[in-house]
Amino acid sequence: MSSGLRRRISAWIEAGRKTGFVILLVAGSAALGILISWPLWLFATSARVAYTVTILALAAGGVVYLVVRAAVRSRSAARDPGRPRGSAASALLTALMVIVALAGLYLAAALLARGIWILGAGAAAAWAALLWLLGRARGAARNRKGRAVPAENKSR
C-alpha cells in the first residue's frame, strides 16, 4: 500500500472513532436521562400530592443546608478588620430582595402566560427598579463602617 492510501485510511478510521464517540456520548446521555426522569415522571403522575410534598421538602432542606453552611463558614472564617461587619439591616434587605424577586418573577410569568404582554413588561420593569433600589439600600447598609473606638492608654 502506498503512504497516501494509508493516510487516507487512517484519517477515515480517526473520523469514525470520533463519530462513534459522539454517538456513544449522546446515547449514554439519553439513557441516563431516561433512567432518571422516567421514575420521577411515574411518581409525579401517580402520586401528585406525595411528589409535591417530597420536592418541596427537598427544596426546603437544600435552602436550610445553604443557610447553615453560610453561617458556619462565616463563623469559622478569619475576620478582616478592614471590612465592615454585616448588619441586621443588610440581612433583612437581602431577605426582602429575595422575596420581591420571587414575587416579581411569578407575577411577570403569570401575566406573560395569560397574554397580557404590556402589563407583564411593565411589572417586570417595576420589579427590576424595585430590586435595584433594594440593592442600593443593602449596599449602603453593608458598607457602613462601625465607629472607630480609640485604644485606651491609661497609665496606672
C-alpha positions in Angstrom: 0.0 0.0 0.0 1.1 3.5 -0.7 1.6 6.0 2.1 -1.1 8.3 0.7 -3.6 5.4 0.9 -2.6 4.6 4.4 -3.0 8.3 5.5 -6.5 8.3 3.9 -7.5 5.1 5.7 -6.1 6.3 9.0 -8.0 9.6 8.6 -11.2 7.7 7.9 -10.6 5.5 10.9 -10.0 8.5 13.1 -13.1 10.2 11.9 -15.1 7.0 12.6 -13.7 6.9 16.1 -14.7 10.5 16.8 -18.1 10.0 15.3 -18.6 6.8 17.3 -17.6 8.5 20.5 -20.1 11.3 19.9 -22.8 8.9 19.1 -22.0 6.8 22.2 -21.9 10.0 24.3 -25.3 11.1 23.0 -26.8 7.6 23.5 -25.4 7.4 27.0 -26.7 10.8 27.9 -30.2 9.9 26.6 -30.1 6.6 28.5 -29.1 8.3 31.7 -31.8 11.0 31.2 -34.5 8.3 30.7 -33.2 6.4 33.7 -33.5 9.4 35.9 -36.6 11.1 34.5 -38.9 8.1 33.9 -39.2 7.1 37.6 -39.7 10.7 38.6 -42.4 11.1 35.9 -44.2 8.0 37.2 -44.0 9.3 40.8 -45.3 12.7 39.7 -48.2 11.3 37.7 -49.3 8.5 40.1 -49.0 10.3 43.4 -49.2 14.1 42.8 -49.5 15.2 46.4 -46.7 12.9 47.7 -44.5 14.1 44.8 -45.2 17.8 45.6 -44.5 17.3 49.3 -41.3 15.4 48.6 -40.0 18.0 46.1 -40.9 20.9 48.5 -39.2 19.1 51.4 -36.1 18.5 49.4 -36.0 22.2 48.3 -36.5 23.3 51.9 -33.8 21.0 53.0 -31.5 22.5 50.3 -32.2 26.0 51.5 -31.6 25.1 55.1 -28.3 23.4 54.1 -27.2 26.5 52.3 -28.1 28.8 55.2 -26.3 26.6 57.7 -23.3 26.2 55.6 -23.0 30.0 55.1 -23.4 30.6 58.8 -20.7 28.0 59.6 -18.3 29.5 57.1 -18.9 33.0 58.3 -18.1 32.0 61.9 -15.0 30.0 61.0 -13.6 32.5 58.5 -11.0 34.9 59.8 -12.4 38.3 60.4 -11.0 41.1 58.2 -10.9 44.2 60.3 -10.8 46.5 57.3 -14.1 45.0 56.0 -17.3 46.3 57.6 -19.4 43.9 59.7 -22.7 42.6 58.3 -25.6 44.4 59.9 -29.1 43.2 60.7 -30.5 45.8 58.2 -28.4 44.3 55.4 -29.6 40.8 56.2 -33.2 42.0 56.3 -32.8 43.8 53.0 -31.3 40.7 51.4 -34.2 38.6 52.5 -36.6 41.3 51.3 -34.8 41.3 47.9 -35.2 37.5 47.6 -38.9 37.7 48.4 -39.5 40.6 46.0 -37.6 38.9 43.2 -39.6 35.7 43.5 -42.9 37.6 43.7 -41.9 39.7 40.7 -40.9 36.7 38.6 -44.1 34.9 39.5 -46.2 38.0 38.6 -44.4 38.6 35.3 -44.6 35.0 34.3 -48.3 34.8 35.1 -49.1 38.0 33.2 -47.0 36.9 30.2 -48.5 33.4 30.2 -52.0 34.9 30.1 -51.0 37.0 27.2 -51.1 40.4 29.0 -47.8 41.4 27.5 -48.0 45.1 28.2 -48.8 44.7 31.9 -46.2 41.9 32.2 -43.4 44.0 30.7 -44.5 46.9 32.9 -44.5 44.7 36.0 -41.1 43.3 35.1 -39.7 46.8 34.7 -41.2 47.9 38.0 -39.8 44.9 39.8 -36.4 45.4 38.3 -36.4 49.1 39.5 -37.6 48.0 43.0 -34.8 45.3 43.1 -32.3 47.9 42.0 -33.4 50.3 44.8 -33.3 47.5 47.4 -29.8 46.5 46.2 -28.6 50.1 46.6 -30.1 50.2 50.1 -28.5 46.9 51.0 -25.1 48.2 49.7 -25.5 51.3 51.8 -26.3 49.3 54.9 -23.5 46.8 54.3 -20.8 49.5 53.6 -21.5 51.4 56.7 -18.4 51.1 58.9 -18.6 50.9 62.6 -17.4 53.8 64.7 -13.7 53.7 65.4 -13.0 53.0 69.1 -9.8 54.6 70.1 -7.4 52.5 72.2 -7.3 53.3 75.8 -3.9 54.1 77.0 -4.4 54.7 80.7 -1.4 54.6 82.9 -1.7 53.3 86.4 
